[in-house]
Structures are given as C-alpha cells and as structure tokens.
Amino acid sequence: MSGFSKGMRRAEVALKWDPSPAGQPPTDLDVVAATYRAGDPYGDPAYVVHFGSRSPDGTIHLDRDSRDGLGFGWDEVMTLELDRLDDRYARVVVGVVVQQRPVRRTFADVLGPGLRVREGYTVLAEDDFAGVPGATAAVVAEFSRDASGSWGFRPGLHGFDDDPDTFTRTMGRAHPA
C-alpha cells in the first residue's frame, strides 16, 4: 500500500443536546461553517453557512436544524462535501453557537451537549464542550486543503464569548497552539 491519498471527501458535523427543563426557555445550539479563500485563509470568510442558508454551490448544507433539542439522536447535522468545493477555497472552519434568545447561556448551561465529527462511518472527533464551559460559541473543527489539493482535518475546541455575528467574523483567525 502506498502513501497516496485523495484526502477527505465528505464530512459530517452533528450536535445533540437535551431540552430545557419544563417551564424554562428552550436551548438552541447552531452549527455554522465559514469558508476561506486560498489567497487569504485566515482573513474574512468568503461566506458563512448556518441555519436558513447553504453554500452558494450547495457543497455545505444543514441537513437537520433544531431550535430546542427535542428529538431523538442528533438534533443538528451539517454536511460538508469537501471534494466538490472549488479550488479557490483552502479552509473551512466549523463552529457551534449557543443562541442567546431569550436568555444568555453558555455551554455550561446546556444540558447533555454532544458533538461528533465524522467521515463516513469513521468518527474523527467527539466532545461534550466541558473544555469551554463559560463560552457562548466554539470552533470545533478545521478542514484545510494542502498543496496537492487533498483535504485534511484538524480537531480542536476553542471557546469564544461573542455574539453570533462577531463569532462568525472571527472564528477562522489563528488560535494559539
């Protein structure tokens, strides 16, 4: 077997959480993805995909969206078809936002959160956000294209205490190692 690899082709990012207790406002987590140009991979995102949107070419889309964590299994699922993404894009950064309506919440306030990143049946990363309890948003995955055009995956959990708009503008900046 040689070291030749076509890299990642398709990835899935899935979230789950338990609903708020009776009488409490619903808890809403959202998965978001920001795509960055090859010429400026740490600059402003070329576009952002989130609930109610998809990438212009349909390569990144939200397959399931929950506003309250009710349901069975994974409440929110995003698919990234990396092998179809145009060559002008070199990075895709995926994050999770805790919506702040109608009350302010951090990951510590979310009941039973879970994250899974996978390619096909292979689980690449799993997390419960315990590492960023005071954050209102977190970067959860980074996909980047190498010089040969192959996509790779870098896990990591980086917390932010920003509103959703600020988070989507800043989530792709370099993080300390």
TILUMLO-248505 format. One line per field, with one value per atom (N, C-alpha, C): atom name; x, y, z; residue number from 1. Coordinates in pm, 1 decimal, padded with zeros to 6 digits. Example, Ala and Ser with C-alpha at 12.3 -4.5 7.8 and 13.67 -1.06 7.14 Angstrom:
2
at: c(N/CA/C/N/CA/C)
u: c(01319.0/01230.0/01320.0/01285.0/01367.0/01290.0)
v: c(-00569.0/-00450.0/-00330.0/-00225.0/-00106.0/00003.0)
w: c(00780.0/00780.0/00780.0/00708.0/00714.0/00787.0)
i: c(1/1/1/2/2/2)
//
This chain:
177
at: c(N/CA/C/N/CA/C/N/CA/C/N/CA/C/N/CA/C/N/CA/C/N/CA/C/N/CA/C/N/CA/C/N/CA/C/N/CA/C/N/CA/C/N/CA/C/N/CA/C/N/CA/C/N/CA/C/N/CA/C/N/CA/C/N/CA/C/N/CA/C/N/CA/C/N/CA/C/N/CA/C/N/CA/C/N/CA/C/N/CA/C/N/CA/C/N/CA/C/N/CA/C/N/CA/C/N/CA/C/N/CA/C/N/CA/C/N/CA/C/N/CA/C/N/CA/C/N/CA/C/N/CA/C/N/CA/C/N/CA/C/N/CA/C/N/CA/C/N/CA/C/N/CA/C/N/CA/C/N/CA/C/N/CA/C/N/CA/C/N/CA/C/N/CA/C/N/CA/C/N/CA/C/N/CA/C/N/CA/C/N/CA/C/N/CA/C/N/CA/C/N/CA/C/N/CA/C/N/CA/C/N/CA/C/N/CA/C/N/CA/C/N/CA/C/N/CA/C/N/CA/C/N/CA/C/N/CA/C/N/CA/C/N/CA/C/N/CA/C/N/CA/C/N/CA/C/N/CA/C/N/CA/C/N/CA/C/N/CA/C/N/CA/C/N/CA/C/N/CA/C/N/CA/C/N/CA/C/N/CA/C/N/CA/C/N/CA/C/N/CA/C/N/CA/C/N/CA/C/N/CA/C/N/CA/C/N/CA/C/N/CA/C/N/CA/C/N/CA/C/N/CA/C/N/CA/C/N/CA/C/N/CA/C/N/CA/C/N/CA/C/N/CA/C/N/CA/C/N/CA/C/N/CA/C/N/CA/C/N/CA/C/N/CA/C/N/CA/C/N/CA/C/N/CA/C/N/CA/C/N/CA/C/N/CA/C/N/CA/C/N/CA/C/N/CA/C/N/CA/C/N/CA/C/N/CA/C/N/CA/C/N/CA/C/N/CA/C/N/CA/C/N/CA/C/N/CA/C/N/CA/C/N/CA/C/N/CA/C/N/CA/C/N/CA/C/N/CA/C/N/CA/C/N/CA/C/N/CA/C/N/CA/C/N/CA/C/N/CA/C/N/CA/C/N/CA/C/N/CA/C/N/CA/C/N/CA/C/N/CA/C/N/CA/C/N/CA/C/N/CA/C/N/CA/C/N/CA/C/N/CA/C/N/CA/C/N/CA/C/N/CA/C/N/CA/C/N/CA/C/N/CA/C/N/CA/C/N/CA/C/N/CA/C/N/CA/C/N/CA/C/N/CA/C/N/CA/C/N/CA/C/N/CA/C/N/CA/C/N/CA/C/N/CA/C/N/CA/C/N/CA/C/N/CA/C/N/CA/C/N/CA/C/N/CA/C/N/CA/C/N/CA/C/N/CA/C/N/CA/C)
u: c(00084.5/00000.0/00089.1/00062.7/00143.2/00086.1/00158.3/00113.5/00020.1/-00016.2/-00103.2/-00243.2/-00294.2/-00426.2/-00498.4/-00625.5/-00706.7/-00760.3/-00728.4/-00774.9/-00921.7/-00974.0/-01114.6/-01203.6/-01317.2/-01411.1/-01536.6/-01591.2/-01717.9/-01713.3/-01752.2/-01752.6/-01891.0/-01919.2/-02045.8/-02016.2/-02079.0/-02068.6/-02208.2/-02221.0/-02351.4/-02350.3/-02461.0/-02479.5/-02601.3/-02595.4/-02714.5/-02710.2/-02826.0/-02837.9/-02976.1/-02989.8/-03118.1/-03201.0/-03332.8/-03418.9/-03410.9/-03447.6/-03452.5/-03559.2/-03544.4/-03647.0/-03780.3/-03887.8/-04022.5/-04028.1/-04089.0/-04104.4/-03987.0/-03877.1/-03759.9/-03761.1/-03700.8/-03691.4/-03611.6/-03642.7/-03569.9/-03422.5/-03339.6/-03197.2/-03178.4/-03104.1/-03083.6/-02934.4/-02878.0/-02740.5/-02746.0/-02649.7/-02642.2/-02501.9/-02491.7/-02363.3/-02348.3/-02229.7/-02200.7/-02067.3/-02053.4/-01927.9/-01889.5/-01762.6/-01709.0/-01603.6/-01611.8/-01520.2/-01423.5/-01295.2/-01189.9/-01117.0/-01084.7/-01016.3/-00870.2/-00819.9/-00680.4/-00584.4/-00616.2/-00528.6/-00528.6/-00626.0/-00637.1/-00703.6/-00636.5/-00700.1/-00731.6/-00676.4/-00705.4/-00770.2/-00817.7/-00882.5/-01031.3/-01106.6/-01252.2/-01308.2/-01414.0/-01472.5/-01531.4/-01518.6/-01580.2/-01731.5/-01777.7/-01919.7/-01934.8/-02050.2/-02081.7/-02211.2/-02212.2/-02330.7/-02384.5/-02514.7/-02579.6/-02725.7/-02805.6/-02947.3/-03007.1/-03091.3/-03156.3/-03068.7/-02947.0/-02861.1/-02784.1/-02723.2/-02633.4/-02528.2/-02424.8/-02319.3/-02374.3/-02316.8/-02366.8/-02366.3/-02271.9/-02263.1/-02326.0/-02384.1/-02452.3/-02360.4/-02231.8/-02137.7/-02140.4/-02195.4/-02207.5/-02352.7/-02417.0/-02558.5/-02598.3/-02697.0/-02752.1/-02863.2/-02844.7/-02942.3/-03051.6/-03020.5/-03117.4/-03092.1/-03199.9/-03189.2/-03291.4/-03244.9/-03333.9/-03324.1/-03435.6/-03436.0/-03453.7/-03463.0/-03491.8/-03431.3/-03361.2/-03301.1/-03399.1/-03523.4/-03622.5/-03600.7/-03609.1/-03590.4/-03502.6/-03481.4/-03402.2/-03270.0/-03161.5/-03031.4/-02974.4/-02919.8/-02850.8/-02952.1/-02951.3/-03051.5/-03018.0/-02890.8/-02848.6/-02732.2/-02739.9/-02638.4/-02602.4/-02471.9/-02423.2/-02333.3/-02350.0/-02267.8/-02177.2/-02050.2/-01952.2/-01897.9/-01928.3/-01879.4/-01749.0/-01641.0/-01512.5/-01456.9/-01479.9/-01426.9/-01491.9/-01605.0/-01673.2/-01646.7/-01581.9/-01556.8/-01453.5/-01483.5/-01398.7/-01255.8/-01158.7/-01016.7/-00981.8/-01064.8/-01033.0/-01048.4/-01105.0/-01121.9/-01021.6/-00953.2/-00847.0/-00878.9/-00975.9/-01009.7/-01159.1/-01207.3/-01343.9/-01333.9/-01384.2/-01383.1/-01527.5/-01548.1/-01682.6/-01690.8/-01799.2/-01820.0/-01960.7/-01980.1/-02110.5/-02140.8/-02263.2/-02308.2/-02423.7/-02419.3/-02533.4/-02615.3/-02734.3/-02818.2/-02852.2/-02857.4/-02875.1/-03016.3/-03112.2/-03251.2/-03329.6/-03412.6/-03442.7/-03354.7/-03268.1/-03179.6/-03035.5/-02941.1/-02799.5/-02760.3/-02692.5/-02647.4/-02506.0/-02432.8/-02301.5/-02312.0/-02203.3/-02207.0/-02233.5/-02193.1/-02219.7/-02369.4/-02448.4/-02593.2/-02670.1/-02601.0/-02665.8/-02666.1/-02781.9/-02795.0/-02755.3/-02663.4/-02625.8/-02576.4/-02488.2/-02443.0/-02348.6/-02350.4/-02260.0/-02226.5/-02106.2/-02056.7/-01991.7/-02014.3/-01946.7/-01908.1/-01782.1/-01734.5/-01693.6/-01742.5/-01706.5/-01694.6/-01620.5/-01611.3/-01660.6/-01773.4/-01835.2/-01871.7/-01825.2/-01851.6/-01737.6/-01633.9/-01518.7/-01538.8/-01540.0/-01553.7/-01416.5/-01409.8/-01285.0/-01268.9/-01380.3/-01375.7/-01511.6/-01506.4/-01626.3/-01595.2/-01696.2/-01673.2/-01805.6/-01795.7/-01914.9/-01909.5/-01814.1/-01797.0/-01755.1/-01715.1/-01671.1/-01544.0/-01466.3/-01343.4/-01364.0/-01487.4/-01517.9/-01649.0/-01660.4/-01789.9/-01843.7/-01757.6/-01803.0/-01820.1/-01796.8/-01806.2/-01949.4/-01978.5/-02109.0/-02099.9/-01977.7/-01953.9/-01819.0/-01797.5/-01670.6/-01641.6/-01514.6/-01468.6/-01449.6/-01501.2/-01495.9/-01416.6/-01391.5/-01319.7/-01265.4/-01155.8/-01098.8/-01061.4/-01102.4/-01066.9/-00982.2/-00866.8/-00781.7/-00728.2/-00708.4/-00659.4/-00507.8/-00435.2/-00289.3/-00249.9/-00120.0/-00069.1/-00111.2/-00134.7/-00176.5/-00326.4/-00399.3/-00544.3/-00623.8/-00555.4/-00624.0/-00668.7/-00784.8/-00838.2/-00797.1/-00759.6/-00725.6/-00812.0/-00808.3/-00891.4/-00802.8/-00837.0/-00768.7/-00875.9/-00878.5/-00976.3/-00929.3/-01017.1/-00981.3/-01104.5/-01103.4/-01215.1/-01160.6/-01205.3/-01160.1/-01282.7/-01295.6/-01412.9/-01405.2/-01521.2/-01537.1/-01650.4/-01646.0/-01756.7/-01804.8/-01862.7/-01906.6/-02050.9/-02112.2/-02243.9/-02224.0/-02329.8/-02314.4/-02252.6/-02286.3/-02230.2/-02080.1/-02035.3/-01892.1/-01818.6/-01874.9/-01812.6/-01789.5/-01889.4/-01872.1/-01769.1/-01746.0/-01641.8/-01502.3/-01489.6/-01358.7/-01320.0/-01408.5/-01383.3/-01269.2/-01235.0/-01130.0/-00992.1/-00979.3/-00846.3/-00760.8/-00631.8/-00540.2/-00557.7/-00548.6/-00559.3/-00421.4/-00393.1/-00264.5/-00252.6/-00134.2/-00113.7/-00112.5)
v: c(-00117.1/00000.0/00123.5/00217.1/00338.6/00445.0/00555.8/00667.4/00759.6/00724.7/00808.9/00815.4/00937.1/00955.4/01069.0/01052.9/01159.4/01252.6/01224.1/01308.8/01287.0/01375.7/01366.6/01409.2/01345.4/01379.4/01447.1/01389.1/01437.2/01421.7/01527.0/01522.1/01560.6/01514.1/01545.3/01594.6/01705.2/01758.4/01752.0/01685.8/01665.7/01712.6/01771.7/01820.3/01755.0/01736.9/01696.0/01761.0/01778.5/01832.9/01798.9/01803.5/01774.1/01901.2/01887.6/02005.2/02069.9/02195.5/02267.4/02205.4/02219.1/02169.0/02239.9/02175.6/02232.8/02371.1/02463.7/02599.1/02691.4/02636.9/02716.6/02746.5/02859.1/02887.5/02778.0/02750.7/02646.1/02682.4/02580.5/02595.4/02566.3/02653.7/02639.6/02648.7/02540.4/02539.2/02539.7/02606.8/02609.8/02577.0/02492.8/02465.1/02562.7/02621.0/02716.8/02678.6/02709.5/02684.0/02808.8/02844.0/02957.9/02906.9/02953.8/02912.0/03025.4/02990.7/03090.6/03068.0/03178.2/03173.3/03129.9/03064.5/03018.8/03136.4/03249.7/03365.9/03436.8/03407.4/03472.0/03375.0/03262.1/03156.7/03192.5/03305.2/03347.1/03484.7/03530.2/03660.9/03651.1/03733.6/03730.8/03610.8/03550.9/03437.2/03480.1/03392.9/03417.2/03409.2/03312.6/03300.2/03214.9/03229.0/03154.9/03077.9/02952.7/02868.3/02843.4/02862.8/02842.3/02810.4/02802.9/02772.8/02871.1/02822.3/02907.3/02944.2/02887.3/02918.1/02793.3/02802.0/02697.1/02762.9/02690.7/02749.7/02779.2/02877.0/02912.9/02796.4/02704.5/02590.8/02463.6/02471.5/02356.1/02253.0/02283.9/02185.6/02177.1/02278.5/02277.5/02309.5/02219.4/02241.8/02179.2/02240.4/02192.4/02094.1/01969.2/01864.5/01857.5/01901.9/01896.1/02015.5/02083.9/02201.9/02190.5/02206.8/02202.4/02333.7/02380.0/02502.9/02477.0/02346.7/02318.5/02188.4/02112.4/01987.9/01873.1/01895.4/01787.7/01696.6/01571.4/01475.9/01363.1/01270.4/01153.2/01160.3/01125.8/01123.7/01262.3/01284.9/01410.0/01513.8/01628.6/01733.2/01823.8/01842.2/01932.4/01866.6/01860.0/01791.1/01877.0/01898.9/01971.4/01878.5/01881.6/01802.8/01895.8/01858.2/01934.1/01842.7/01873.4/01796.3/01860.6/01830.1/01894.3/01866.1/01745.9/01710.1/01789.8/01851.3/01933.0/02082.5/02120.7/02261.3/02316.4/02431.0/02493.3/02512.9/02504.4/02518.7/02654.5/02754.0/02886.3/02890.8/02785.3/02778.9/02681.6/02726.4/02645.0/02598.7/02662.3/02626.4/02635.1/02546.1/02553.9/02535.1/02631.9/02625.7/02607.8/02511.5/02481.2/02518.0/02582.6/02622.9/02592.5/02610.6/02591.4/02717.2/02765.5/02886.8/02850.8/02900.2/02890.5/03017.7/03003.2/03121.0/03188.0/03318.9/03396.6/03451.2/03392.2/03434.7/03323.1/03345.7/03473.2/03500.7/03405.5/03426.9/03398.7/03456.0/03432.5/03295.2/03217.4/03084.7/03060.5/02980.9/02932.4/02781.1/02718.0/02572.3/02503.1/02564.4/02506.1/02500.3/02586.1/02590.8/02495.0/02432.7/02341.6/02201.6/02139.4/02005.1/01898.2/01812.2/01695.8/01726.2/01826.4/01855.4/01748.3/01731.4/01637.2/01682.7/01652.4/01686.3/01562.8/01541.9/01433.6/01485.1/01461.1/01491.0/01358.2/01329.3/01201.7/01214.0/01118.3/01100.0/00959.0/00947.7/00816.8/00761.6/00641.3/00579.9/00601.6/00670.6/00693.7/00819.9/00804.6/00920.0/00984.8/01112.1/01188.5/01260.9/01302.7/01374.8/01366.2/01364.3/01371.8/01463.2/01536.4/01627.4/01656.0/01707.7/01745.1/01891.3/01968.8/02112.0/02140.1/02037.9/02059.7/02144.6/02146.3/02224.4/02373.3/02414.3/02556.7/02594.4/02567.0/02584.3/02727.6/02827.7/02966.5/03031.7/02958.9/03014.1/03012.9/03106.8/03112.0/03058.4/03032.5/02977.2/02906.7/02815.9/02744.0/02697.4/02706.9/02640.5/02494.4/02403.6/02261.3/02179.4/02234.7/02159.5/02254.7/02211.7/02285.8/02186.4/02217.0/02137.0/02226.5/02175.6/02257.2/02174.0/02244.6/02181.3/02199.6/02090.8/02101.5/02134.4/02142.6/02181.8/02085.1/01958.6/01860.8/01866.3/01945.6/01955.7/01864.8/01785.6/01694.5/01769.9/01730.9/01792.4/01713.0/01784.6/01722.4/01780.7/01716.9/01755.9/01785.7/01893.2/01925.2/01947.4/01860.1/01879.4/01988.4/02028.8/02126.8/02201.0/02238.1/02310.5/02442.8/02552.5/02686.1/02769.3/02808.9/02882.4/03031.7/03091.2/03234.6/03283.4/03409.6/03471.1/03589.2/03556.8/03657.3/03633.1/03737.4/03719.9/03644.3/03583.8/03502.9/03578.0/03704.6/03779.5/03799.4/03838.8/03858.6/03725.4/03620.7/03488.3/03445.1/03459.3/03413.1/03496.0/03619.2/03701.7/03666.1/03615.7/03595.8/03448.7/03356.7/03217.3/03154.4/03207.6/03149.6/03206.9/03298.8/03353.6/03247.3/03260.4/03162.4/03154.8/03035.6/03012.6/02977.4/03017.5/02978.6/02827.0/02776.1/02629.7/02576.3)
w: c(00000.0/00000.0/00000.0/-00086.8/-00093.9/-00002.8/00010.0/00091.5/00015.6/-00107.6/-00189.2/-00126.7/-00113.1/-00053.6/-00123.6/-00142.9/-00200.1/-00092.5/00032.4/00141.4/00170.5/00251.6/00291.0/00174.6/00165.1/00059.1/00114.5/00219.1/00273.6/00425.4/00495.9/00642.4/00693.8/00813.7/00879.2/01020.4/01057.7/01192.9/01253.2/01367.7/01429.9/01575.4/01617.2/01754.3/01815.6/01946.2/02020.1/02156.9/02214.6/02348.9/02400.4/02532.2/02594.0/02601.2/02592.3/02602.3/02740.1/02744.8/02872.6/02962.0/03094.5/03185.8/03161.3/03198.9/03183.1/03247.6/03179.1/03229.8/03198.5/03144.1/03107.8/02957.9/02916.8/02772.8/02702.2/02576.1/02502.9/02483.7/02476.0/02446.3/02298.6/02229.2/02084.9/02054.0/02003.0/01953.2/01800.9/01739.7/01594.2/01548.0/01446.1/01382.5/01266.5/01253.2/01146.2/01082.1/00953.8/00882.5/00805.7/00812.0/00738.7/00641.3/00517.5/00412.3/00381.1/00365.8/00347.0/00215.1/00148.7/00018.9/00033.8/-00068.5/-00069.0/-00055.5/-00113.5/-00106.6/00027.1/00112.8/00242.9/00341.6/00373.4/00452.2/00597.2/00647.3/00784.5/00788.1/00675.3/00666.7/00693.8/00625.4/00639.0/00562.8/00614.5/00543.6/00409.0/00310.0/00179.2/00192.9/00271.7/00304.6/00428.4/00492.7/00614.4/00591.0/00633.7/00621.9/00762.3/00780.0/00909.1/00883.2/00991.2/00975.1/00874.8/00787.3/00689.1/00571.2/00560.4/00446.3/00404.8/00291.2/00243.7/00157.5/00123.8/00042.3/-00097.2/-00165.6/-00298.8/-00397.6/-00383.0/-00474.7/-00418.0/-00299.4/-00239.4/-00177.7/-00160.8/-00106.2/00045.4/00111.8/00257.4/00290.0/00362.3/00391.7/00524.3/00584.8/00710.9/00677.9/00721.2/00692.1/00796.8/00917.1/01026.1/01116.4/01156.5/01241.9/01353.3/01476.8/01592.2/01666.5/01719.0/01797.6/01945.8/01983.7/02123.9/02177.4/02095.9/02143.0/02155.7/02116.9/02121.5/02001.7/02023.2/01915.0/01962.2/01873.1/01906.6/01831.4/01897.7/01831.9/01812.4/01695.9/01664.9/01621.1/01690.8/01668.7/01551.4/01525.0/01417.8/01345.5/01211.5/01132.1/01010.8/00989.8/00873.0/00792.0/00660.4/00569.3/00490.2/00479.4/00402.1/00292.9/00168.1/00054.0/00007.4/00077.7/00054.9/-00084.0/-00135.6/-00267.3/-00380.2/-00355.3/-00456.2/-00439.2/-00330.0/-00302.3/-00400.9/-00459.2/-00560.2/-00508.3/-00597.9/-00562.5/-00503.9/-00523.8/-00468.2/-00316.4/-00256.5/-00111.4/-00052.0/00055.6/00115.3/00256.3/00322.4/00460.8/00481.7/00566.8/00618.0/00768.7/00842.6/00988.5/01035.0/01124.2/01173.2/01320.6/01357.2/01495.1/01542.6/01672.0/01734.7/01815.8/01803.2/01872.4/01964.1/02087.5/02178.4/02155.8/02101.6/02077.4/02210.2/02209.6/02332.7/02348.9/02279.8/02294.0/02361.2/02450.9/02516.8/02639.3/02677.2/02793.0/02752.2/02827.3/02799.4/02854.2/02769.8/02809.8/02759.6/02835.5/02794.0/02777.8/02736.2/02722.0/02855.2/02967.6/03099.3/03128.7/03062.6/03083.8/02993.2/02899.3/02804.3/02865.0/02868.9/02926.1/02824.4/02862.7/02781.9/02642.1/02623.5/02487.4/02434.7/02303.7/02239.5/02099.3/02057.0/01924.3/01865.0/01735.9/01664.7/01526.6/01488.7/01354.0/01294.2/01174.2/01113.4/00962.2/00908.7/00764.7/00738.4/00668.3/00650.8/00787.2/00815.9/00946.2/01045.9/01001.6/01087.7/01170.4/01301.6/01391.6/01404.8/01369.2/01375.2/01507.8/01566.9/01694.2/01762.5/01894.8/01978.2/02094.7/02142.2/02253.8/02322.6/02447.9/02523.8/02569.7/02517.1/02545.8/02689.9/02764.9/02902.8/02909.5/02803.0/02799.9/02779.6/02746.4/02723.6/02793.8/02924.2/02991.7/02991.3/02996.5/03001.6/02866.7/02760.0/02624.8/02573.5/02485.1/02417.9/02275.9/02229.0/02095.8/02098.9/02004.3/01999.2/01857.9/01818.8/01697.1/01733.6/01650.1/01681.6/01580.3/01461.6/01358.4/01253.4/01191.8/01079.8/00971.4/00850.8/00735.0/00645.5/00600.1/00514.8/00398.8/00287.3/00165.1/00158.4/00131.0/00120.2/-00023.8/-00048.4/-00179.9/-00291.2/-00255.8/-00357.4/-00384.4/-00305.5/-00323.0/-00231.8/-00148.6/-00056.9/00067.9/00119.1/00239.6/00362.0/00467.6/00594.6/00705.0/00819.6/00933.2/01052.8/01123.7/01248.9/01355.0/01457.1/01564.0/01658.4/01743.8/01845.5/01891.3/02014.6/02072.9/02124.5/02065.4/02104.1/02138.1/02263.3/02308.3/02279.3/02260.8/02236.9/02326.6/02362.4/02434.9/02351.4/02237.1/02140.7/02101.0/02046.7/01986.2/01854.3/01800.1/01678.3/01560.6/01539.3/01426.7/01441.3/01560.2/01583.9/01571.7/01627.9/01621.1/01477.1/01390.4/01252.6/01176.6/01219.4/01155.1/01204.6/01328.7/01389.9/01410.9/01388.8/01421.8/01342.7/01227.6/01144.8/01167.0/01258.5/01287.9/01356.7/01344.4/01403.4/01554.5/01608.4/01753.5/01807.3/01930.8/01988.6/01998.6/01976.7/01980.3/02121.0)
i: c(1/1/1/2/2/2/3/3/3/4/4/4/5/5/5/6/6/6/7/7/7/8/8/8/9/9/9/10/10/10/11/11/11/12/12/12/13/13/13/14/14/14/15/15/15/16/16/16/17/17/17/18/18/18/19/19/19/20/20/20/21/21/21/22/22/22/23/23/23/24/24/24/25/25/25/26/26/26/27/27/27/28/28/28/29/29/29/30/30/30/31/31/31/32/32/32/33/33/33/34/34/34/35/35/35/36/36/36/37/37/37/38/38/38/39/39/39/40/40/40/41/41/41/42/42/42/43/43/43/44/44/44/45/45/45/46/46/46/47/47/47/48/48/48/49/49/49/50/50/50/51/51/51/52/52/52/53/53/53/54/54/54/55/55/55/56/56/56/57/57/57/58/58/58/59/59/59/60/60/60/61/61/61/62/62/62/63/63/63/64/64/64/65/65/65/66/66/66/67/67/67/68/68/68/69/69/69/70/70/70/71/71/71/72/72/72/73/73/73/74/74/74/75/75/75/76/76/76/77/77/77/78/78/78/79/79/79/80/80/80/81/81/81/82/82/82/83/83/83/84/84/84/85/85/85/86/86/86/87/87/87/88/88/88/89/89/89/90/90/90/91/91/91/92/92/92/93/93/93/94/94/94/95/95/95/96/96/96/97/97/97/98/98/98/99/99/99/100/100/100/101/101/101/102/102/102/103/103/103/104/104/104/105/105/105/106/106/106/107/107/107/108/108/108/109/109/109/110/110/110/111/111/111/112/112/112/113/113/113/114/114/114/115/115/115/116/116/116/117/117/117/118/118/118/119/119/119/120/120/120/121/121/121/122/122/122/123/123/123/124/124/124/125/125/125/126/126/126/127/127/127/128/128/128/129/129/129/130/130/130/131/131/131/132/132/132/133/133/133/134/134/134/135/135/135/136/136/136/137/137/137/138/138/138/139/139/139/140/140/140/141/141/141/142/142/142/143/143/143/144/144/144/145/145/145/146/146/146/147/147/147/148/148/148/149/149/149/150/150/150/151/151/151/152/152/152/153/153/153/154/154/154/155/155/155/156/156/156/157/157/157/158/158/158/159/159/159/160/160/160/161/161/161/162/162/162/163/163/163/164/164/164/165/165/165/166/166/166/167/167/167/168/168/168/169/169/169/170/170/170/171/171/171/172/172/172/173/173/173/174/174/174/175/175/175/176/176/176/177/177/177)
//
